[in-house]
Every structure is written in structure tokens, then in C-alpha cells.
Amino acid sequence: MLLIAATGLLWGSIGLVGRLLQDRGQPAVTITFWRFVCASVVLAPVLGSAGWRELTRQARRPARLVAVAVGFLTAQLLYFFAVRDVGVAVATLIALGLAPVILTCTEAVAARTRPIARTLGSLTLALVGLALVTASGNPSPDAAPQPLMGIVEAIGTGFAYAATTSWCVPLSRRLGPSTITFATSALGAVVLLPVVAVFGWHVPRTPPTVAGILWLAVVATVVAYGLFYTGLRSTPGSIAMILTLLEPVTAVVLAATLLGEPLTVVNVFGGALLLGAVVLLYLAPGRSTGRAGEAGQLAA
């Protein structure tokens, strides 16, 4: 439980670090590119022979792995855009509040079953919370220069997170977490390579930008995933998902204290409703540890 709680705290720093890097002139695309590159470099020797054998087998049927990598890349870019446009707190609450609700609803549609009362209640809580988070308050132009665009980007992030989690389910049964993380990071860097080559590399040179990229790649990706999956070995999935809710809580607190993003009572209440919707979903009877782990992986 302590390892998973630490994971939530580490993941909660992603939005803050991404916003600080963008304030220093580092575009979201290059932040994501260098995060993927550094994470791939760190993970490559960690995979070992077993991990490389898994990748070799998966390379014969790469479509799903490529889809997961592109989905992961899309979610990361949209999240950094949302953080830039509407602020860390609102972007994180919307994205992480909507993703599990979207996933649960699409699963019900795919299975052609009517959502149970708990699911409908969670959806209602999430929608009300979303309205309170996005419609209340008067954010400053510095904290939220383009609030409407940022809200749309955060909603897109939630959809991308949900889709990527769904696609990742079969992969998680065949590949280890380090293998999936390395593959998605490496493929994401390859996809972004021509983009940064055309629009500029923006190689991190100053100590703050280097430290920020290394934090995102090593701490918030490699270390955080290691802690999370180690903790899942001895922690029930429902408890693990609740513990990872420390991520949005951490993001909101950091944004308010270090970035000066305003928070009203209504904002906080809306965020609590969003998180409450997630708790209801993952405390539902029949939820497996695997599904909670997959959704927790997506939150990063």
C-alpha cells in the first residue's frame, strides 16, 4: 500500500513539471519526445533477455502495440496542452475523473448490458463534478489562458486514456509492465521524431529543463511504474485504485501552492465528486485486480 501511495504522489507531479517546462519555452511535443527517449534509454538494459524475447514475439503482430503507443502518445500530448491552457488542477481532475467512467460505459455498450445502478450513479457524480470544476470560478489569464480549449483538450485526454486502457488489456496478459512501457515509449519517440525534426528539437540545455525531463522520464515513468506493479502483488485492486487517487489530489495541491492556481470551494467540491465517481466504480463487486491495475497504469 505504501508503494502504491508513493506512486500516486509521483504521478501527481507530472502536470506541474509539464507546466513549468512549457513556461520555460519547452513545447509540449518536445517535452513528450524527450521523456520517451530518456525512458527508453533507461529501460532498455532493464528488460533483460526475457523482455527482449517478449518484444520479438510481439513484433510478429505489432498492430495492437502500435495502437497502444499512439494512444498513449495522444493522451500525453493532449494532457500537456490542457495543462498549458486551463491549468494543472482542472486538466488533471477532468482527465482522470472522466477516463474510468468512459471506460465503464463503453464496456457496458460493447457487452450489450445495461449499466447497474452503481455505474449510473458514478456517471452522474462525474458529470456534476465536471460541471462544477469547469464552470465555476474565474481563473486568471496566467493560470488558464485558454480555458475553453483546455477543457476540450482535457476531455480528449480522458477519452484517449480510456481507449488506450481498453486496447492494452490483451497486451498486459502477454507482456510485462516494463516491456510495455519501453515499447510504447520507444514507438512514441519514433512517431514524434519527424515532428520535432521539422519544428525544432528544443534540446534541454539549462539545468531546470534537464531536471524536469529527467524527472518525467526516470521518476514519473520508470520508478513510478516499478513501485506500482510491485505494490499490486500484495494489494487488492480496489484499494490500489483508491490509493492512486493521490495523483489528482497531489496535482491540485501542487498547482495551488507552487503555481498559484485559484481554487474555490465549488472547485474542490466538484473535484471531490469526480474522485467519488471513480471510487464507486472501482469498489463495485466483481472488479478484478487486473482491471484496477490497468486503469492505474493509464493514469500516468
C-alpha positions in Angstrom: 0.0 0.0 0.0 2.9 2.4 0.8 4.4 1.7 -2.6 1.2 2.4 -4.5 0.6 5.5 -2.4 4.1 6.7 -3.3 3.2 6.0 -7.0 0.2 8.3 -6.8 2.4 11.1 -5.3 5.0 10.7 -8.1 2.4 10.7 -10.8 0.8 13.8 -9.3 3.9 15.8 -10.2 3.6 15.3 -14.0 1.2 18.1 -14.7 3.2 20.6 -12.6 6.5 19.7 -14.2 5.0 19.8 -17.6 3.5 23.3 -17.0 6.9 24.6 -15.6 8.7 23.3 -18.7 6.3 24.9 -21.0 6.6 28.2 -19.1 10.3 28.0 -19.8 9.7 27.7 -23.6 9.7 23.9 -24.0 6.9 22.9 -26.3 4.6 20.0 -25.2 5.7 18.0 -28.2 9.4 18.1 -27.3 8.6 17.5 -23.6 6.9 14.3 -24.6 9.6 13.3 -27.1 12.5 13.7 -24.7 10.5 12.0 -21.9 10.0 9.0 -24.2 13.6 9.0 -25.4 15.0 9.1 -21.8 12.6 6.5 -20.5 13.5 4.2 -23.4 17.2 4.6 -22.8 16.8 3.8 -19.1 14.5 0.8 -19.6 16.4 -0.8 -22.5 19.1 -2.5 -20.2 16.4 -3.3 -17.6 14.3 -5.5 -19.9 16.8 -8.4 -19.9 16.7 -11.3 -22.3 13.1 -12.2 -21.3 11.8 -8.8 -22.1 13.5 -8.7 -25.5 12.1 -12.1 -26.3 8.6 -10.8 -25.5 9.2 -7.9 -27.8 10.5 -10.2 -30.6 7.3 -12.3 -30.4 5.1 -9.3 -30.3 6.8 -7.8 -33.3 5.2 -10.5 -35.5 1.8 -9.0 -34.7 2.6 -5.3 -33.9 -0.8 -3.7 -34.6 -2.1 -3.6 -31.1 1.1 -2.5 -29.6 1.4 0.4 -32.1 -2.2 1.4 -31.4 -1.4 1.5 -27.6 1.7 3.6 -28.3 -0.2 6.1 -30.4 -3.0 6.3 -27.9 -0.5 6.8 -25.1 1.2 9.5 -27.1 -2.1 11.2 -27.9 -3.1 11.2 -24.3 0.2 12.7 -23.1 0.2 15.5 -25.7 -3.4 16.4 -25.0 -2.8 16.4 -21.3 0.2 18.8 -21.6 -1.8 21.0 -23.9 -4.6 21.1 -21.4 -2.3 21.9 -18.5 -0.9 24.8 -20.5 -4.4 26.1 -21.5 -6.6 25.6 -18.5 -4.1 24.8 -15.6 -2.9 21.8 -13.8 -5.7 21.3 -11.4 -8.7 21.4 -13.8 -6.9 19.5 -16.5 -6.0 16.6 -14.1 -9.4 16.4 -12.5 -11.2 16.3 -15.8 -8.9 13.8 -17.4 -8.7 11.4 -14.5 -12.3 11.8 -13.5 -13.7 11.0 -16.9 -11.4 8.2 -18.1 -12.7 5.4 -15.9 -16.3 6.5 -16.3 -15.9 6.5 -20.1 -14.3 3.1 -20.0 -17.1 1.6 -17.9 -19.8 2.9 -20.1 -18.2 1.7 -23.3 -17.7 -1.7 -21.8 -21.4 -1.9 -21.0 -22.3 -0.9 -24.5 -19.9 -3.4 -26.0 -21.3 -6.2 -23.8 -24.9 -5.1 -24.6 -25.7 -4.9 -20.9 -27.5 -2.1 -19.0 -25.2 -0.4 -16.5 -26.1 -1.2 -12.9 -27.3 1.5 -10.5 -23.8 2.0 -9.1 -22.5 2.7 -12.6 -25.2 5.2 -13.4 -24.7 6.9 -10.0 -20.9 7.2 -10.8 -21.7 8.7 -14.2 -24.0 11.2 -12.6 -21.4 12.2 -10.0 -18.7 12.6 -12.6 -20.9 14.8 -14.9 -21.9 17.0 -12.0 -18.4 17.2 -10.7 -17.1 18.0 -14.2 -19.6 20.9 -14.5 -18.6 22.3 -11.1 -14.9 22.1 -11.9 -15.1 23.7 -15.3 -17.9 26.2 -14.9 -17.1 27.8 -11.6 -14.5 30.3 -10.6 -12.7 32.9 -12.5 -9.2 31.7 -13.3 -6.5 34.2 -14.0 -5.3 34.6 -17.6 -1.8 33.4 -16.4 -3.2 30.2 -14.9 -5.7 29.5 -17.6 -5.0 31.5 -20.8 -7.4 29.5 -22.9 -9.8 27.7 -20.5 -12.4 26.5 -23.1 -9.7 25.0 -25.3 -8.1 23.5 -22.3 -11.3 21.9 -21.1 -11.8 20.3 -24.6 -8.2 19.0 -24.5 -8.7 17.6 -21.0 -11.9 15.8 -22.1 -10.0 14.4 -25.1 -7.3 13.2 -22.7 -9.9 11.3 -20.8 -11.1 9.6 -24.0 -7.6 8.8 -25.1 -6.8 7.3 -21.6 -9.9 5.2 -21.7 -9.3 3.9 -25.2 -5.6 3.1 -24.5 -6.5 1.1 -21.4 -9.0 -0.9 -23.3 -6.5 -1.7 -26.1 -3.8 -2.6 -23.5 -5.8 -5.4 -21.8 -4.6 -8.2 -24.1 -1.1 -6.9 -24.1 -0.9 -6.9 -20.3 -1.6 -10.6 -20.3 1.3 -11.3 -22.6 3.9 -8.7 -21.8 5.5 -7.5 -18.6 4.9 -3.9 -17.5 8.5 -2.8 -18.2 8.2 -4.3 -21.7 5.0 -2.4 -22.5 6.4 0.8 -21.0 9.6 0.5 -23.0 7.8 -0.4 -26.3 5.2 2.4 -26.0 7.9 5.0 -25.1 10.2 3.9 -28.0 7.4 3.9 -30.5 6.1 7.2 -29.3 9.6 8.7 -29.8 9.8 7.3 -33.3 6.4 8.8 -34.2 7.4 12.2 -32.9 10.8 12.1 -34.5 9.8 13.7 -37.8 7.7 16.3 -36.0 10.5 17.6 -33.8 12.9 17.4 -36.7 10.8 19.8 -38.7 9.6 22.2 -35.9 12.8 22.1 -33.8 14.5 19.8 -31.4 14.5 22.1 -28.3 17.2 20.0 -26.7 17.1 20.6 -22.9 20.2 22.5 -22.0 19.6 24.5 -18.9 19.7 22.7 -15.5 15.9 23.3 -14.8 14.8 21.8 -18.2 17.1 18.9 -18.0 16.0 18.2 -14.4 12.3 18.4 -15.5 12.7 16.0 -18.4 14.7 13.5 -16.3 12.1 13.7 -13.5 9.3 12.9 -16.0 11.3 10.1 -17.7 13.0 8.4 -14.7 11.0 9.2 -11.6 7.4 9.6 -13.0 7.8 6.8 -15.6 10.4 4.2 -14.8 10.4 4.4 -11.0 6.7 5.0 -10.6 5.7 2.1 -12.7 8.1 -0.2 -10.8 6.6 0.9 -7.5 3.1 0.5 -8.7 3.4 -3.0 -10.1 5.4 -4.2 -7.2 2.7 -2.9 -4.8 0.0 -4.6 -6.8 1.4 -8.0 -5.9 0.2 -7.8 -2.4 -2.6 -5.1 -2.5 -6.2 -5.7 -3.7 -7.0 -3.9 -6.9 -9.8 -1.8 -5.4 -7.5 -0.5 -2.7 -4.8 0.2 -5.2 -7.1 2.3 -7.4 -8.1 4.4 -4.4 -4.5 4.9 -3.4 -3.6 6.1 -6.9 -6.2 8.9 -6.5 -3.4 10.6 -4.6 -2.3 11.7 -8.1 -5.0 14.3 -8.8 -5.0 15.3 -5.2 -1.3 15.9 -5.4 -1.6 17.7 -8.7 -4.3 20.1 -7.3 -2.3 20.8 -4.1 1.0 21.4 -6.1 -0.8 23.7 -8.6 -2.4 25.8 -5.9 0.7 26.1 -3.7 3.5 26.4 -6.3 1.7 27.8 -9.3 -0.8 30.0 -7.5 -3.8 28.4 -9.4 -7.0 29.6 -7.7 -9.3 27.1 -6.1 -12.8 27.8 -4.8 -14.9 25.7 -2.5 -17.1 24.9 -5.5 -14.0 23.7 -7.5 -12.9 21.5 -4.6 -16.4 20.0 -4.2 -16.6 19.3 -8.0 -13.2 17.6 -7.8 -14.4 15.5 -4.9 -17.4 14.4 -6.8 -15.2 13.3 -9.8 -13.0 11.3 -7.5 -16.0 9.9 -5.7 -17.3 8.6 -9.0 -14.0 6.8 -9.6 -14.2 5.3 -6.1 -17.7 4.0 -6.7 -16.7 2.4 -10.0 -13.7 0.5 -8.6 -15.4 -0.6 -5.4 -18.1 -2.3 -7.4 -18.5 -6.0 -6.8 -16.7 -8.2 -9.3 -13.9 -5.7 -10.2 -10.7 -7.6 -10.7 -7.3 -6.6 -9.6 -6.2 -6.7 -13.2 -8.7 -4.1 -14.3 -7.8 -1.7 -11.5 -4.1 -2.1 -12.3 -4.7 -1.4 -15.9 -6.7 1.8 -15.1 -4.0 2.8 -12.6 -1.3 2.4 -15.3 -3.3 4.7 -17.6 -3.5 7.5 -15.0 0.2 8.1 -15.6 
